[in-house]
Amino acid sequence: MSGESAPRFVPPDYAPPRTAADDPRIGQLIGRGLAGGAAPRVVIVGFPSDEGVRRNGGRPGAADAPQPIRRALGRLTPDARCWEAMAELFERTLDLGDLELTGDLERDQATLAAVLAPHLRAGAFAIVLGGGHETAYGHFLAHAGLGRTLSLLNWDAHADVRPLRDGRGHSGSPFRQALDHPSRACRSYTVVGLQPQALADAHLAFLRARGCRPVWRSRVTLERVGSFYDELVAPALVSFDLDAVDQAFAPGVSAPCTGGFGVDVWREAAYHAGRSAAVVGCDIVELNPRHDRDDQTARLAALTVWEVVRGMAER
C-alpha cells in the first residue's frame, strides 16, 4: 500500500468470563501462543462494512457484526474430544481486530486484501468476519493478488451474481465480480442452499452459462455436506452467508430466510470447511445485530468459527 497511510484497526473484544484455571475459554486462549514470536496458523480480521448491503437495497446493520461474534466466541471452550489440538490453534491465532473503513467500498476491499496478503503468503488460514457479503470479494482479492487460482464455495440462499449497480459492486455481486476478475483467478464457483423464491431466472442462466454449480436447498442433506468439499480443487475459499440458515435459528441477518438450513447442516458445513485440506480460508457474513434476538444469530456465527477451527484441529 505504497503512498498510503497504514491500515488502522479497532482492537478485538472477546470478554471471556472468569473461569477456573482448568476451564479456560477461547477468549483467554486467543493469541497466547504467539508471545514468543511463533508464526500464526490462523489470522482473524473483521470487515465491518454494510455499504454493499445499502447499495443492494438490504437492511443495514452488518457493519456492527464482528465484535458480537468475537464476544460469543470468547465464551466458548475448545472441544474436549480434541482439546489440545483445538486449544493450540486458538493460541496460535492472530486477531488483527476490525479494519477501520473509509466508506469507499472498493478502496476498503483493496485494503482488506493488502492486510491479508502477507499472512496468506506465510501459510496462515484466514477467517474474515463480515460485514455484508461484499466482504467475500475483498477476501478473494487477497488470494487473487498472490496469483492463486481459486475454487469458491458459497453457502447461501442467494447466488450473489447480480450485475453491478452504476458500475459499483455490492453485497449481491461478489461472485460475479470474482468470475469476471481479469486475472481469471476464479477456477470454479459452487453455491449451496439456493432458494427458488430468491433466485432470478437471469441469475440462474448466468450461473449455467459460466459453468458454475447451483445447488438447491432441497437437495442438501446432512449426509451430503461433506461431498461438496470432496469435489473442491485446492486452494479453495468458503463463504458462509448466515441468511442460508432458517430465520427460526438466524433472525439477525440482512435478508432473513424461510425454509433455510437447520443448525445441524450449517455446523457440518463449517466443520468440513476446516477439515478439508483444500480450504485456505473462509468468511462469515451478513450477521445483523440490530435485528438479532438475544444474540441468537451472533452465537451461531461464533459457533461457525468454532466448527471451522475444530475441523482444522482434525486435519
C-alpha positions in Angstrom: 0.0 0.0 0.0 2.8 2.4 -1.0 2.0 6.0 -0.6 -1.0 5.4 1.7 -1.2 5.5 5.5 -1.0 2.2 7.2 -4.4 0.5 7.9 -5.8 1.0 11.4 -7.7 -1.5 13.4 -10.2 -1.5 16.3 -8.9 -4.0 18.9 -10.8 -7.3 19.2 -13.2 -7.7 22.1 -13.6 -11.2 23.4 -14.6 -10.5 27.0 -14.4 -14.1 28.3 -16.0 -15.0 31.7 -13.9 -15.6 34.7 -13.3 -19.3 35.0 -11.2 -21.8 36.9 -7.6 -22.4 35.6 -8.6 -25.8 34.3 -11.6 -24.4 32.4 -10.1 -21.7 30.0 -12.3 -20.1 27.4 -11.4 -19.3 23.9 -11.2 -15.6 24.7 -8.4 -16.4 27.1 -6.6 -18.6 24.6 -6.6 -16.4 21.6 -3.0 -15.4 20.7 -1.5 -16.8 23.8 1.0 -18.9 21.8 2.3 -16.0 19.8 4.2 -14.2 22.5 7.5 -16.0 21.7 7.4 -14.9 18.0 5.7 -18.0 16.7 4.0 -17.6 13.3 0.2 -17.6 13.4 -1.6 -20.5 12.0 -4.9 -18.6 11.8 -5.5 -14.9 11.2 -8.8 -13.3 12.0 -9.8 -9.8 10.8 -13.1 -8.0 11.0 -14.5 -6.2 7.9 -17.3 -4.1 9.4 -18.9 -3.0 6.2 -22.6 -2.8 5.2 -22.1 -0.3 2.3 -22.6 -3.1 -0.1 -25.9 -4.1 1.7 -27.1 -0.5 1.3 -26.2 -0.5 -2.4 -28.1 -3.7 -2.8 -31.3 -2.4 -1.0 -30.9 -4.6 2.1 -31.4 -3.6 5.7 -28.2 -2.1 7.2 -26.6 -3.3 10.4 -24.0 -5.8 9.3 -21.2 -3.3 10.0 -21.9 -4.0 13.7 -21.3 -7.7 13.4 -17.6 -8.6 14.1 -17.4 -7.7 17.7 -20.6 -9.6 18.8 -19.2 -12.7 17.0 -16.0 -12.4 19.0 -17.8 -11.9 22.3 -19.9 -15.0 21.7 -16.8 -17.0 20.6 -14.8 -15.8 23.6 -17.2 -17.6 26.0 -16.9 -21.0 24.3 -14.4 -23.7 25.2 -12.4 -25.9 22.8 -13.9 -29.3 22.1 -13.0 -31.7 24.9 -12.7 -34.5 22.3 -9.7 -32.8 20.6 -8.9 -30.2 23.3 -5.2 -29.9 22.9 -5.1 -29.6 19.1 -8.0 -27.1 19.1 -6.6 -25.1 22.0 -3.2 -24.9 20.3 -4.9 -23.5 17.1 -6.6 -20.7 19.1 -3.4 -20.0 20.9 -1.7 -19.6 17.5 -4.5 -17.3 16.2 -3.7 -13.7 15.5 -6.7 -11.5 15.6 -5.9 -8.2 14.0 -9.2 -6.6 15.1 -11.6 -4.7 12.9 -10.3 -2.9 9.9 -11.2 0.8 10.2 -13.0 1.5 6.9 -13.2 4.7 4.9 -16.7 4.2 3.5 -15.3 3.8 0.0 -16.1 0.2 -0.5 -13.7 -0.5 -3.4 -10.9 1.1 -1.5 -11.8 -0.8 1.6 -11.9 -4.2 -0.2 -8.4 -3.5 -1.6 -7.2 -2.6 1.9 -8.6 -5.9 3.2 -6.8 -7.8 0.5 -3.5 -6.0 1.3 -3.8 -6.6 5.0 -4.4 -10.4 4.5 -1.8 -10.9 1.8 1.4 -11.3 3.9 -0.3 -13.7 6.3 -1.7 -15.8 3.4 1.8 -15.8 1.8 3.2 -17.2 5.1 0.6 -20.0 5.1 -1.9 -18.8 7.6 -5.6 -19.7 7.4 -7.8 -16.6 7.1 -11.1 -16.1 8.9 -12.8 -12.9 7.9 -15.7 -11.6 10.0 -18.1 -9.5 7.9 -19.9 -7.3 7.3 -22.1 -7.8 4.3 -21.3 -10.2 1.6 -19.2 -7.6 -0.1 -16.6 -8.9 2.4 -16.1 -12.0 0.3 -14.8 -10.1 -2.7 -12.1 -8.4 -0.6 -11.1 -11.8 0.7 -11.0 -13.1 -2.8 -8.8 -10.2 -4.0 -6.2 -11.1 -1.3 -5.7 -14.5 -2.9 -6.0 -13.4 -6.4 -3.3 -10.8 -5.8 -0.9 -13.6 -4.8 -1.5 -15.3 -8.2 -3.7 -18.1 -6.8 -6.5 -19.7 -8.9 -9.3 -20.5 -6.5 -12.3 -22.7 -6.1 -15.2 -20.8 -4.5 -17.8 -22.5 -2.3 -20.7 -20.3 -1.0 -23.3 -21.5 1.5 -26.1 -19.1 0.7 -29.8 -18.8 -0.1 -28.8 -16.4 -2.9 -26.3 -16.8 -5.8 -24.9 -13.3 -5.3 -24.1 -12.9 -9.0 -26.2 -9.7 -9.5 -24.9 -7.1 -12.0 -23.0 -4.1 -10.6 -25.0 -1.0 -9.8 -23.8 2.1 -11.6 -20.5 0.2 -12.1 -20.1 -0.5 -8.4 -20.1 -3.8 -6.5 -22.4 -4.6 -3.6 -23.4 -7.4 -1.3 -25.3 -9.2 -4.1 -22.4 -9.1 -6.6 -19.2 -10.6 -5.1 -19.2 -13.8 -7.0 -20.0 -12.2 -10.4 -17.0 -9.9 -9.7 -14.8 -12.9 -8.9 -15.9 -14.7 -12.0 -15.3 -11.6 -14.1 -11.9 -10.7 -12.5 -9.3 -10.0 -15.2 -6.8 -12.4 -13.6 -9.2 -15.3 -14.1 -8.4 -16.3 -10.5 -11.8 -18.0 -10.1 -11.4 -21.6 -11.2 -14.9 -22.6 -10.2 -18.0 -21.4 -8.2 -20.4 -23.6 -6.3 -23.3 -22.1 -4.4 -25.2 -24.4 -2.0 -28.5 -23.7 -0.3 -30.3 -21.7 -3.1 -33.9 -20.9 -2.5 -36.1 -20.9 -5.7 -38.1 -17.9 -4.4 -34.8 -15.9 -4.1 -33.1 -16.6 -7.4 -34.0 -14.8 -10.6 -34.1 -16.8 -13.8 -31.5 -14.5 -15.3 -29.1 -15.3 -12.4 -29.6 -19.0 -12.8 -28.9 -18.6 -16.5 -25.7 -16.7 -15.7 -24.5 -19.5 -13.4 -25.1 -22.1 -16.0 -23.6 -20.1 -18.8 -20.4 -19.7 -16.8 -20.2 -23.3 -15.8 -21.0 -22.7 -12.2 -22.7 -25.2 -10.0 -26.0 -24.2 -8.3 -27.3 -26.5 -5.6 -30.9 -26.0 -4.3 -31.6 -26.1 -0.6 -34.0 -29.0 -1.1 -31.1 -31.2 -2.4 -28.9 -30.7 0.7 -28.9 -33.3 3.4 -26.7 -33.7 6.5 -25.1 -36.8 4.9 -24.3 -34.9 1.7 -22.5 -31.9 3.2 -19.0 -33.5 3.1 -19.3 -34.3 -0.6 -19.2 -30.6 -1.6 -15.7 -30.4 -0.1 -14.5 -33.7 -1.6 -15.1 -32.1 -5.0 -13.1 -28.9 -4.3 -9.8 -28.3 -6.1 -7.2 -26.6 -3.9 -6.8 -23.8 -3.0 -10.4 -23.1 -2.1 -12.3 -20.3 -0.2 -15.6 -20.9 1.6 -18.1 -18.2 2.3 -20.8 -18.6 4.9 -23.8 -16.3 4.5 -26.0 -16.6 7.6 -29.1 -15.9 5.6 -28.8 -19.5 4.3 -30.0 -20.6 7.8 -33.7 -20.7 8.5 -34.8 -17.5 10.2 -36.0 -19.5 13.2 -32.4 -20.1 14.0 -30.9 -16.9 12.4 -33.3 -14.0 12.8 -30.5 -11.4 12.8 -29.4 -11.2 9.2 -29.6 -8.8 6.4 -32.1 -10.8 4.4 -34.0 -13.4 6.6 -34.7 -16.8 5.0 -37.8 -19.0 5.5 -37.1 -22.7 4.8 -33.3 -22.4 5.1 -30.8 -24.8 6.7 -31.1 -26.1 10.2 -28.2 -25.7 12.6 -27.1 -29.3 12.2 -26.4 -28.9 8.4 -24.8 -25.5 9.0 -22.4 -26.8 11.7 -21.5 -29.7 9.5 -20.7 -27.4 6.6 -18.4 -25.3 8.8 -16.7 -28.3 10.3 -15.9 -29.7 6.8 -14.5 -26.3 5.8 -11.9 -26.6 8.5 -11.4 -30.3 7.9 -10.8 -30.1 4.2 -7.1 -29.7 3.2 -8.2 -27.8 0.1 -9.7 -24.9 2.1 -7.3 -22.0 2.8 -9.8 -19.5 4.3 -13.4 -18.6 5.0 -15.6 -15.7 5.8 -18.8 -15.4 7.8 -21.1 -12.7 6.6 -24.5 -10.9 6.9 -25.0 -11.1 10.7 -27.1 -8.1 11.5 -27.1 -7.5 15.3 -29.7 -4.8 15.1 -32.3 -7.5 14.2 -30.9 -10.3 16.4 -32.8 -11.9 19.2 -30.9 -12.5 22.5 -27.7 -12.7 20.4 -29.0 -15.9 18.8 -27.5 -15.3 15.4 -24.3 -13.9 16.8 -23.9 -17.2 18.8 -24.5 -19.2 15.6 -21.8 -17.1 13.8 -19.4 -17.8 16.6 -20.2 -21.5 16.5 -19.4 -21.3 12.8 -15.9 -20.1 13.6 -15.7 -22.8 16.4 -16.6 -25.6 13.9 -14.1 -24.4 11.3 -11.3 -24.5 13.9 -12.5 -27.8 15.2 -12.2 -29.2 11.7 -8.7 -27.7 11.3 -7.7 -29.5 14.6 -8.7 -32.8 13.0 -6.8 -32.3 9.7 
